[in-house]
Amino acid sequence: MKALVRVIGAGLAGAEAAWQCARRGVEVELFEMRPVRSTPAHQTADFAELVCSNSLKSDSENTAPWLLKEEMRRAGALLLQIARECAVPAGHALAVDRVAFAAKVTEAISREPLITVRREEVTSIEESGQQITIVATGPLTSEALAEEIARLSVETRESEPERAGVPAPHDPHLYFYDSISPIVEADSIDMSRVYMAARYDKGSADYINCPMTPEDYDRFYAALLEAQSVEERDWEKLNYFESCLPIEEIARRGRDTLRFGPMKPVGLNDPRTGRMPYAVVQLRQENLRADSYNLVGFQNHLKFGEQNARFLRYGQIHRNTYINAPALLRETLQMKAHPRVLFAGQICGVEGYVESIATGLMAGLHAAALALGSESVPPPRASAFGSLTHYVTHADAKNFQPANITFDLLPALEKKIRDRKERHRLQCELALKQFDEWIERAGATLTAGKS
């Protein structure tokens, strides 16, 4: 008997979506093409492999990433729970041992009786009939499936003549280049020249900080500008995501851009001198053994020979694909022309691990509602969930770029509050109040549909 819900892709979004369906009694087929077919960025066949950094962003109360994670916790996000079990020291951020995290997610999903795992590539999507499909193939979707998504997307565009000027998902506008931060061996770090600290002393002092004097920075900056980047191929157009630029690209924008970006020393006073260094390189623990460290914000597009250190993984750039969600999706992440096809994760136009898990959770809820014959209601606009999906489905379709969760996406308060901390606190308070009401209604609706 064919499963009611088919999830394509067992990354962060797909694994969470499958879990959310299964915990509501809905049978799921979960397709993952690895290891039958690999990608340029993945290294294992495990589900939910983190290919860029190992950070799930800030855990400081009343920040936008904290709000999104708090909503996920209240909605019962499996992957967030596992992330906390695999956490490594990272000051006020949530970071994980990526190997342990992926292994635990794979184990939890594989042992769920309502989830059948298929290790094969999917190249076609059934848009009619009883089948419900969640596409969560991530930014490295195979070419064959990308063509199938393009076919469905063209049908959606043709059904909306007023959007005739919107580019199709296979157009060059609908990808950007994302980056992978380098990882170095712990015992290659000269601990006599560094110090432990967290920015502004938030959380525990878990980051290794490598201070630079003006002279150190000048030498580093000159060497970075002289280093050879990987050559752009004829078919490529390096359309970088602004929030994750390679360090050499940032450096080309001016001598001090790095000092106001990934090498910003503000809030990182050296306890040995009591002063703030001129610039700093931060290293974040990569795994529970603490034998490797991630160079925070040091993603690059340099040739491997130019990256001089004892690396366990070099910094890299890889191509990411995403659909033109404002033209194609409803706020329930369903396609406008094909409501039994949903999208989740980076392919639907969100950026970041936490955002991918959150959209997977939402797609799982909406797919389960469809399968159980219940009403599918989008999350409230004031919530982080609602603001994220509102952006994805209402942004300017002609200039659409993926987004992280920020307070800019949340609606403004009715009353103007000048104090930023107080304003954010009130926005979080309102968001959680409305989110709790929504998740309670959604749970009741799903239970009623199931019975």
LOGUTOR-530052 format. One record per residue (C-alpha): x, y, z; chain; residue number from 1; residue in one letter. Coordinates in steps of 0.2 Angstrom, whole numbers, m for minus. Last residue first. Layout:
NODE | X | Y | Z | A | NUM | a
...
This chain:
NODE | m52 | 50 | 73 | A | 451 | s
NODE | m37 | 57 | 64 | A | 450 | k
NODE | m45 | 72 | 58 | A | 449 | g
NODE | m50 | 77 | 76 | A | 448 | a
NODE | m33 | 74 | 82 | A | 447 | t
NODE | m26 | 85 | 68 | A | 446 | l
NODE | m38 | 99 | 73 | A | 445 | t
NODE | m34 | 98 | 91 | A | 444 | a
NODE | m15 | 98 | 88 | A | 443 | g
NODE | m17 | 113 | 76 | A | 442 | a
NODE | m28 | 122 | 88 | A | 441 | r
NODE | m15 | 120 | 102 | A | 440 | e
NODE | m1 | 125 | 90 | A | 439 | i
NODE | m10 | 141 | 85 | A | 438 | w
NODE | m13 | 146 | 103 | A | 437 | e
NODE | 5 | 143 | 108 | A | 436 | d
NODE | 11 | 153 | 93 | A | 435 | f
NODE | 0 | 168 | 98 | A | 434 | q
NODE | 7 | 169 | 115 | A | 433 | k
NODE | 25 | 165 | 109 | A | 432 | l
NODE | 25 | 179 | 96 | A | 431 | a
NODE | 17 | 192 | 108 | A | 430 | l
NODE | 31 | 188 | 121 | A | 429 | e
NODE | 45 | 188 | 108 | A | 428 | c
NODE | 39 | 205 | 101 | A | 427 | q
NODE | 38 | 211 | 119 | A | 426 | l
NODE | 56 | 206 | 123 | A | 425 | r
NODE | 62 | 213 | 106 | A | 424 | h
NODE | 55 | 230 | 110 | A | 423 | r
NODE | 62 | 229 | 128 | A | 422 | e
NODE | 79 | 225 | 121 | A | 421 | k
NODE | 78 | 239 | 107 | A | 420 | r
NODE | 72 | 253 | 119 | A | 419 | d
NODE | 62 | 265 | 108 | A | 418 | r
NODE | 46 | 256 | 109 | A | 417 | i
NODE | 32 | 261 | 96 | A | 416 | k
NODE | 15 | 254 | 101 | A | 415 | k
NODE | 7 | 243 | 88 | A | 414 | e
NODE | 22 | 232 | 88 | A | 413 | l
NODE | 31 | 230 | 71 | A | 412 | a
NODE | 28 | 213 | 62 | A | 411 | p
NODE | 42 | 200 | 62 | A | 410 | l
NODE | 54 | 199 | 47 | A | 409 | l
NODE | 65 | 213 | 53 | A | 408 | d
NODE | 67 | 204 | 70 | A | 407 | f
NODE | 78 | 191 | 61 | A | 406 | t
NODE | 75 | 173 | 55 | A | 405 | i
NODE | 87 | 170 | 40 | A | 404 | n
NODE | 82 | 174 | 23 | A | 403 | a
NODE | 84 | 167 | 5 | A | 402 | p
NODE | 84 | 180 | m9 | A | 401 | q
NODE | 70 | 185 | m21 | A | 400 | f
NODE | 72 | 199 | m33 | A | 399 | n
NODE | 58 | 197 | m45 | A | 398 | k
NODE | 47 | 188 | m33 | A | 397 | a
NODE | 47 | 202 | m21 | A | 396 | d
NODE | 44 | 194 | m4 | A | 395 | a
NODE | 26 | 187 | 0 | A | 394 | h
NODE | 29 | 168 | 1 | A | 393 | t
NODE | 46 | 167 | 9 | A | 392 | v
NODE | 43 | 182 | 20 | A | 391 | y
NODE | 26 | 176 | 27 | A | 390 | h
NODE | 34 | 159 | 30 | A | 389 | t
NODE | 47 | 166 | 41 | A | 388 | l
NODE | 35 | 178 | 49 | A | 387 | s
NODE | 23 | 164 | 53 | A | 386 | g
NODE | 36 | 153 | 61 | A | 385 | f
NODE | 44 | 167 | 71 | A | 384 | a
NODE | 26 | 171 | 77 | A | 383 | s
NODE | 17 | 188 | 74 | A | 382 | a
NODE | 10 | 181 | 57 | A | 381 | r
NODE | 1 | 167 | 65 | A | 380 | p
NODE | 5 | 149 | 59 | A | 379 | p
NODE | m3 | 144 | 43 | A | 378 | p
NODE | m19 | 133 | 44 | A | 377 | v
NODE | m21 | 116 | 36 | A | 376 | s
NODE | m39 | 110 | 39 | A | 375 | e
NODE | m40 | 91 | 42 | A | 374 | s
NODE | m43 | 76 | 30 | A | 373 | g
NODE | m30 | 66 | 39 | A | 372 | l
NODE | m17 | 66 | 25 | A | 371 | a
NODE | m19 | 85 | 22 | A | 370 | l
NODE | m17 | 88 | 40 | A | 369 | a
NODE | m2 | 77 | 41 | A | 368 | a
NODE | 5 | 87 | 26 | A | 367 | a
NODE | 3 | 103 | 35 | A | 366 | h
NODE | 11 | 97 | 51 | A | 365 | l
NODE | 26 | 90 | 41 | A | 364 | g
NODE | 28 | 105 | 31 | A | 363 | a
NODE | 28 | 116 | 47 | A | 362 | m
NODE | 42 | 104 | 55 | A | 361 | l
NODE | 52 | 105 | 39 | A | 360 | g
NODE | 50 | 124 | 39 | A | 359 | t
NODE | 57 | 124 | 57 | A | 358 | a
NODE | 71 | 112 | 53 | A | 357 | i
NODE | 77 | 123 | 38 | A | 356 | s
NODE | 76 | 139 | 48 | A | 355 | e
NODE | 87 | 131 | 62 | A | 354 | v
NODE | 100 | 126 | 49 | A | 353 | y
NODE | 101 | 142 | 40 | A | 352 | g
NODE | 94 | 151 | 25 | A | 351 | e
NODE | 76 | 150 | 19 | A | 350 | v
NODE | 70 | 150 | 1 | A | 349 | g
NODE | 60 | 134 | m2 | A | 348 | c
NODE | 75 | 124 | m7 | A | 347 | i
NODE | 83 | 128 | 10 | A | 346 | q
NODE | 71 | 118 | 20 | A | 345 | g
NODE | 53 | 113 | 15 | A | 344 | a
NODE | 42 | 112 | 0 | A | 343 | f
NODE | 25 | 105 | m2 | A | 342 | l
NODE | 16 | 95 | m16 | A | 341 | v
NODE | m3 | 91 | m13 | A | 340 | r
NODE | m8 | 109 | m16 | A | 339 | p
NODE | m2 | 108 | m35 | A | 338 | h
NODE | m5 | 125 | m43 | A | 337 | a
NODE | m2 | 135 | m27 | A | 336 | k
NODE | 12 | 124 | m21 | A | 335 | m
NODE | 10 | 120 | m3 | A | 334 | q
NODE | 21 | 128 | 10 | A | 333 | l
NODE | 6 | 132 | 21 | A | 332 | t
NODE | 9 | 151 | 17 | A | 331 | e
NODE | 6 | 147 | m1 | A | 330 | r
NODE | 20 | 143 | m13 | A | 329 | l
NODE | 25 | 146 | m31 | A | 328 | l
NODE | 28 | 165 | m35 | A | 327 | a
NODE | 34 | 170 | m18 | A | 326 | p
NODE | 44 | 153 | m17 | A | 325 | a
NODE | 55 | 156 | m32 | A | 324 | n
NODE | 64 | 139 | m29 | A | 323 | i
NODE | 81 | 136 | m22 | A | 322 | y
NODE | 98 | 130 | m28 | A | 321 | t
NODE | 114 | 131 | m19 | A | 320 | n
NODE | 131 | 130 | m27 | A | 319 | r
NODE | 146 | 126 | m17 | A | 318 | h
NODE | 160 | 137 | m9 | A | 317 | i
NODE | 174 | 129 | 1 | A | 316 | q
NODE | 185 | 131 | 17 | A | 315 | g
NODE | 196 | 116 | 19 | A | 314 | y
NODE | 192 | 101 | 31 | A | 313 | r
NODE | 204 | 93 | 43 | A | 312 | l
NODE | 216 | 107 | 41 | A | 311 | f
NODE | 233 | 108 | 47 | A | 310 | r
NODE | 236 | 126 | 42 | A | 309 | a
NODE | 240 | 136 | 25 | A | 308 | n
NODE | 225 | 139 | 15 | A | 307 | q
NODE | 233 | 144 | m2 | A | 306 | e
NODE | 236 | 127 | m8 | A | 305 | g
NODE | 217 | 123 | m6 | A | 304 | f
NODE | 213 | 136 | m19 | A | 303 | k
NODE | 203 | 150 | m11 | A | 302 | l
NODE | 184 | 152 | m11 | A | 301 | h
NODE | 182 | 156 | 7 | A | 300 | n
NODE | 172 | 152 | 23 | A | 299 | q
NODE | 181 | 160 | 38 | A | 298 | f
NODE | 166 | 166 | 48 | A | 297 | g
NODE | 171 | 156 | 63 | A | 296 | v
NODE | 186 | 145 | 60 | A | 295 | l
NODE | 179 | 128 | 66 | A | 294 | n
NODE | 190 | 118 | 79 | A | 293 | y
NODE | 195 | 100 | 80 | A | 292 | s
NODE | 201 | 89 | 94 | A | 291 | d
NODE | 187 | 94 | 107 | A | 290 | a
NODE | 181 | 76 | 109 | A | 289 | r
NODE | 163 | 83 | 109 | A | 288 | l
NODE | 165 | 90 | 91 | A | 287 | n
NODE | 169 | 106 | 82 | A | 286 | e
NODE | 174 | 118 | 96 | A | 285 | q
NODE | 173 | 136 | 89 | A | 284 | r
NODE | 188 | 146 | 84 | A | 283 | l
NODE | 188 | 165 | 83 | A | 282 | q
NODE | 200 | 176 | 73 | A | 281 | v
NODE | 203 | 193 | 81 | A | 280 | v
NODE | 207 | 211 | 76 | A | 279 | a
NODE | 215 | 226 | 84 | A | 278 | y
NODE | 214 | 217 | 101 | A | 277 | p
NODE | 203 | 224 | 115 | A | 276 | m
NODE | 212 | 227 | 131 | A | 275 | r
NODE | 213 | 220 | 148 | A | 274 | g
NODE | 231 | 214 | 144 | A | 273 | t
NODE | 231 | 195 | 149 | A | 272 | r
NODE | 212 | 195 | 149 | A | 271 | p
NODE | 211 | 200 | 131 | A | 270 | d
NODE | 195 | 209 | 128 | A | 269 | n
NODE | 182 | 201 | 116 | A | 268 | l
NODE | 167 | 213 | 116 | A | 267 | g
NODE | 172 | 221 | 100 | A | 266 | v
NODE | 186 | 211 | 91 | A | 265 | p
NODE | 177 | 210 | 74 | A | 264 | k
NODE | 186 | 197 | 63 | A | 263 | m
NODE | 171 | 190 | 55 | A | 262 | p
NODE | 164 | 208 | 51 | A | 261 | g
NODE | 169 | 225 | 56 | A | 260 | f
NODE | 188 | 220 | 56 | A | 259 | r
NODE | 185 | 211 | 40 | A | 258 | l
NODE | 178 | 227 | 32 | A | 257 | t
NODE | 193 | 237 | 38 | A | 256 | d
NODE | 204 | 236 | 22 | A | 255 | r
NODE | 189 | 238 | 10 | A | 254 | g
NODE | 177 | 228 | m1 | A | 253 | r
NODE | 190 | 216 | m7 | A | 252 | r
NODE | 192 | 210 | 11 | A | 251 | a
NODE | 173 | 204 | 11 | A | 250 | i
NODE | 176 | 194 | m5 | A | 249 | e
NODE | 192 | 186 | 2 | A | 248 | e
NODE | 182 | 181 | 18 | A | 247 | i
NODE | 169 | 172 | 7 | A | 246 | p
NODE | 152 | 180 | 9 | A | 245 | l
NODE | 139 | 172 | 20 | A | 244 | c
NODE | 126 | 185 | 24 | A | 243 | s
NODE | 126 | 192 | 6 | A | 242 | e
NODE | 123 | 175 | m2 | A | 241 | f
NODE | 135 | 175 | m17 | A | 240 | y
NODE | 130 | 175 | m35 | A | 239 | n
NODE | 146 | 168 | m43 | A | 238 | l
NODE | 140 | 166 | m61 | A | 237 | k
NODE | 146 | 149 | m67 | A | 236 | e
NODE | 144 | 142 | m84 | A | 235 | w
NODE | 162 | 147 | m89 | A | 234 | d
NODE | 170 | 142 | m73 | A | 233 | r
NODE | 176 | 154 | m60 | A | 232 | e
NODE | 194 | 151 | m55 | A | 231 | e
NODE | 197 | 145 | m37 | A | 230 | v
NODE | 204 | 160 | m28 | A | 229 | s
NODE | 223 | 164 | m28 | A | 228 | q
NODE | 230 | 173 | m13 | A | 227 | a
NODE | 237 | 190 | m15 | A | 226 | e
NODE | 222 | 199 | m6 | A | 225 | l
NODE | 223 | 186 | 8 | A | 224 | l
NODE | 242 | 189 | 10 | A | 223 | a
NODE | 240 | 208 | 11 | A | 222 | a
NODE | 226 | 206 | 24 | A | 221 | y
NODE | 236 | 194 | 35 | A | 220 | f
NODE | 251 | 205 | 35 | A | 219 | r
NODE | 241 | 221 | 39 | A | 218 | d
NODE | 232 | 211 | 52 | A | 217 | y
NODE | 248 | 206 | 61 | A | 216 | d
NODE | 255 | 224 | 60 | A | 215 | e
NODE | 239 | 231 | 67 | A | 214 | p
NODE | 240 | 218 | 82 | A | 213 | t
NODE | 230 | 202 | 80 | A | 212 | m
NODE | 222 | 191 | 93 | A | 211 | p
NODE | 217 | 173 | 91 | A | 210 | c
NODE | 202 | 169 | 102 | A | 209 | n
NODE | 197 | 151 | 107 | A | 208 | i
NODE | 179 | 151 | 110 | A | 207 | y
NODE | 171 | 143 | 125 | A | 206 | d
NODE | 171 | 157 | 138 | A | 205 | a
NODE | 154 | 153 | 146 | A | 204 | s
NODE | 138 | 163 | 141 | A | 203 | g
NODE | 139 | 181 | 136 | A | 202 | k
NODE | 156 | 188 | 141 | A | 201 | d
NODE | 153 | 202 | 129 | A | 200 | y
NODE | 159 | 190 | 115 | A | 199 | r
NODE | 164 | 173 | 123 | A | 198 | a
NODE | 182 | 171 | 129 | A | 197 | a
NODE | 197 | 159 | 129 | A | 196 | m
NODE | 214 | 166 | 125 | A | 195 | y
NODE | 227 | 164 | 112 | A | 194 | v
NODE | 246 | 165 | 110 | A | 193 | r
NODE | 251 | 152 | 123 | A | 192 | s
NODE | 238 | 140 | 115 | A | 191 | m
NODE | 248 | 138 | 99 | A | 190 | d
NODE | 234 | 129 | 89 | A | 189 | i
NODE | 240 | 114 | 79 | A | 188 | s
NODE | 234 | 102 | 93 | A | 187 | d
NODE | 216 | 107 | 90 | A | 186 | a
NODE | 216 | 102 | 71 | A | 185 | e
NODE | 208 | 114 | 60 | A | 184 | v
NODE | 191 | 116 | 52 | A | 183 | i
NODE | 187 | 127 | 37 | A | 182 | p
NODE | 170 | 136 | 35 | A | 181 | s
NODE | 159 | 130 | 21 | A | 180 | i
NODE | 151 | 142 | 9 | A | 179 | s
NODE | 135 | 146 | m1 | A | 178 | d
NODE | 134 | 151 | m19 | A | 177 | y
NODE | 117 | 157 | m24 | A | 176 | f
NODE | 103 | 150 | m35 | A | 175 | y
NODE | 87 | 155 | m42 | A | 174 | l
NODE | 92 | 170 | m53 | A | 173 | h
NODE | 101 | 158 | m65 | A | 172 | p
NODE | 83 | 152 | m71 | A | 171 | d
NODE | 78 | 134 | m66 | A | 170 | h
NODE | 65 | 141 | m54 | A | 169 | p
NODE | 56 | 151 | m67 | A | 168 | a
NODE | 59 | 170 | m67 | A | 167 | p
NODE | 44 | 181 | m63 | A | 166 | v
NODE | 38 | 192 | m78 | A | 165 | g
NODE | 22 | 182 | m81 | A | 164 | a
NODE | 16 | 184 | m63 | A | 163 | r
NODE | m1 | 192 | m68 | A | 162 | e
NODE | m3 | 177 | m79 | A | 161 | p
NODE | m5 | 165 | m64 | A | 160 | e
NODE | m9 | 147 | m71 | A | 159 | s
NODE | 7 | 149 | m82 | A | 158 | e
NODE | 17 | 152 | m67 | A | 157 | r
NODE | 11 | 136 | m58 | A | 156 | t
NODE | 14 | 125 | m73 | A | 155 | e
NODE | 32 | 132 | m75 | A | 154 | v
NODE | 34 | 127 | m57 | A | 153 | s
NODE | 29 | 109 | m60 | A | 152 | l
NODE | 41 | 108 | m74 | A | 151 | r
NODE | 55 | 116 | m65 | A | 150 | a
NODE | 53 | 104 | m50 | A | 149 | i
NODE | 55 | 90 | m62 | A | 148 | e
NODE | 71 | 98 | m70 | A | 147 | e
NODE | 78 | 100 | m52 | A | 146 | a
NODE | 74 | 82 | m49 | A | 145 | l
NODE | 85 | 77 | m64 | A | 144 | a
NODE | 99 | 89 | m59 | A | 143 | e
NODE | 100 | 83 | m41 | A | 142 | s
NODE | 95 | 95 | m27 | A | 141 | t
NODE | 110 | 102 | m18 | A | 140 | l
NODE | 101 | 117 | m9 | A | 139 | p
NODE | 90 | 105 | 0 | A | 138 | g
NODE | 80 | 90 | m6 | A | 137 | t
NODE | 65 | 94 | 5 | A | 136 | a
NODE | 51 | 91 | m7 | A | 135 | v
NODE | 36 | 85 | 3 | A | 134 | i
NODE | 24 | 75 | m7 | A | 133 | t
NODE | 6 | 70 | m4 | A | 132 | i
NODE | 0 | 55 | m15 | A | 131 | q
NODE | m19 | 54 | m17 | A | 130 | q
NODE | m21 | 59 | m35 | A | 129 | g
NODE | m11 | 73 | m43 | A | 128 | s
NODE | 6 | 81 | m42 | A | 127 | e
NODE | 16 | 65 | m43 | A | 126 | e
NODE | 35 | 70 | m42 | A | 125 | i
NODE | 48 | 62 | m53 | A | 124 | s
NODE | 67 | 60 | m52 | A | 123 | t
NODE | 69 | 52 | m35 | A | 122 | v
NODE | 86 | 45 | m31 | A | 121 | e
NODE | 87 | 30 | m20 | A | 120 | e
NODE | 90 | 24 | m2 | A | 119 | r
NODE | 71 | 22 | 3 | A | 118 | r
NODE | 67 | 23 | 22 | A | 117 | v
NODE | 50 | 18 | 28 | A | 116 | t
NODE | 44 | 29 | 42 | A | 115 | i
NODE | 29 | 22 | 52 | A | 114 | l
NODE | 39 | 10 | 62 | A | 113 | p
NODE | 52 | 24 | 68 | A | 112 | e
NODE | 69 | 15 | 70 | A | 111 | r
NODE | 76 | 23 | 55 | A | 110 | s
NODE | 71 | 41 | 60 | A | 109 | i
NODE | 79 | 40 | 78 | A | 108 | a
NODE | 95 | 31 | 71 | A | 107 | e
NODE | 98 | 44 | 57 | A | 106 | t
NODE | 95 | 58 | 69 | A | 105 | v
NODE | 107 | 51 | 82 | A | 104 | k
NODE | 121 | 48 | 68 | A | 103 | a
NODE | 118 | 66 | 61 | A | 102 | a
NODE | 120 | 74 | 79 | A | 101 | f
NODE | 135 | 63 | 83 | A | 100 | a
NODE | 145 | 68 | 68 | A | 99 | v
NODE | 140 | 86 | 69 | A | 98 | r
NODE | 145 | 88 | 87 | A | 97 | d
NODE | 133 | 103 | 90 | A | 96 | v
NODE | 133 | 121 | 93 | A | 95 | a
NODE | 119 | 131 | 102 | A | 94 | l
NODE | 126 | 149 | 105 | A | 93 | a
NODE | 129 | 159 | 121 | A | 92 | h
NODE | 146 | 152 | 123 | A | 91 | g
NODE | 149 | 138 | 111 | A | 90 | a
NODE | 153 | 122 | 122 | A | 89 | p
NODE | 147 | 106 | 112 | A | 88 | v
NODE | 129 | 101 | 111 | A | 87 | a
NODE | 124 | 83 | 105 | A | 86 | c
NODE | 109 | 81 | 117 | A | 85 | e
NODE | 104 | 99 | 113 | A | 84 | r
NODE | 104 | 95 | 95 | A | 83 | a
NODE | 94 | 79 | 97 | A | 82 | i
NODE | 80 | 90 | 105 | A | 81 | q
NODE | 81 | 102 | 91 | A | 80 | l
NODE | 80 | 88 | 78 | A | 79 | l
NODE | 64 | 81 | 86 | A | 78 | l
NODE | 54 | 97 | 86 | A | 77 | a
NODE | 40 | 96 | 98 | A | 76 | g
NODE | 30 | 111 | 94 | A | 75 | a
NODE | 35 | 120 | 110 | A | 74 | r
NODE | 53 | 116 | 106 | A | 73 | r
NODE | 51 | 123 | 88 | A | 72 | m
NODE | 43 | 139 | 95 | A | 71 | e
NODE | 58 | 141 | 107 | A | 70 | e
NODE | 70 | 138 | 93 | A | 69 | k
NODE | 62 | 152 | 83 | A | 68 | l
NODE | 62 | 164 | 98 | A | 67 | l
NODE | 81 | 160 | 101 | A | 66 | w
NODE | 86 | 163 | 83 | A | 65 | p
NODE | 76 | 180 | 85 | A | 64 | a
NODE | 84 | 185 | 101 | A | 63 | t
NODE | 73 | 186 | 117 | A | 62 | n
NODE | 84 | 174 | 127 | A | 61 | e
NODE | 102 | 171 | 121 | A | 60 | s
NODE | 103 | 154 | 113 | A | 59 | d
NODE | 111 | 161 | 97 | A | 58 | s
NODE | 114 | 151 | 82 | A | 57 | k
NODE | 113 | 133 | 77 | A | 56 | l
NODE | 131 | 131 | 75 | A | 55 | s
NODE | 141 | 117 | 67 | A | 54 | n
NODE | 146 | 126 | 51 | A | 53 | s
NODE | 143 | 121 | 33 | A | 52 | c
NODE | 139 | 103 | 29 | A | 51 | v
NODE | 128 | 98 | 43 | A | 50 | l
NODE | 122 | 80 | 40 | A | 49 | e
NODE | 103 | 78 | 43 | A | 48 | a
NODE | 103 | 60 | 38 | A | 47 | f
NODE | 119 | 50 | 37 | A | 46 | d
NODE | 126 | 45 | 21 | A | 45 | a
NODE | 143 | 54 | 24 | A | 44 | t
NODE | 154 | 67 | 17 | A | 43 | q
NODE | 141 | 79 | 9 | A | 42 | h
NODE | 147 | 95 | m1 | A | 41 | a
NODE | 149 | 90 | m19 | A | 40 | p
NODE | 134 | 78 | m18 | A | 39 | t
NODE | 132 | 59 | m17 | A | 38 | s
NODE | 122 | 46 | m26 | A | 37 | r
NODE | 119 | 29 | m20 | A | 36 | v
NODE | 125 | 35 | m3 | A | 35 | p
NODE | 115 | 46 | m3 | A | 34 | r
NODE | 99 | 47 | m13 | A | 33 | m
NODE | 87 | 49 | 2 | A | 32 | e
NODE | 69 | 45 | 1 | A | 31 | f
NODE | 57 | 45 | 16 | A | 30 | l
NODE | 41 | 35 | 14 | A | 29 | e
NODE | 29 | 40 | 27 | A | 28 | v
NODE | 13 | 33 | 36 | A | 27 | e
NODE | 3 | 46 | 46 | A | 26 | v
NODE | 0 | 42 | 64 | A | 25 | g
NODE | 3 | 60 | 71 | A | 24 | r
NODE | 21 | 56 | 77 | A | 23 | r
NODE | 24 | 49 | 59 | A | 22 | a
NODE | 20 | 66 | 51 | A | 21 | c
NODE | 31 | 76 | 62 | A | 20 | q
NODE | 45 | 63 | 60 | A | 19 | w
NODE | 45 | 64 | 41 | A | 18 | a
NODE | 45 | 83 | 42 | A | 17 | a
NODE | 60 | 83 | 54 | A | 16 | e
NODE | 70 | 71 | 43 | A | 15 | a
NODE | 65 | 81 | 27 | A | 14 | g
NODE | 70 | 98 | 34 | A | 13 | a
NODE | 87 | 93 | 42 | A | 12 | l
NODE | 92 | 82 | 27 | A | 11 | g
NODE | 83 | 66 | 23 | A | 10 | a
NODE | 77 | 71 | 5 | A | 9 | g
NODE | 61 | 68 | m3 | A | 8 | i
NODE | 46 | 65 | 9 | A | 7 | v
NODE | 32 | 54 | 3 | A | 6 | r
NODE | 16 | 55 | 13 | A | 5 | v
NODE | 1 | 44 | 11 | A | 4 | l
NODE | 12 | 29 | 9 | A | 3 | a
NODE | 7 | 17 | m5 | A | 2 | k
NODE | 0 | 0 | 0 | A | 1 | m
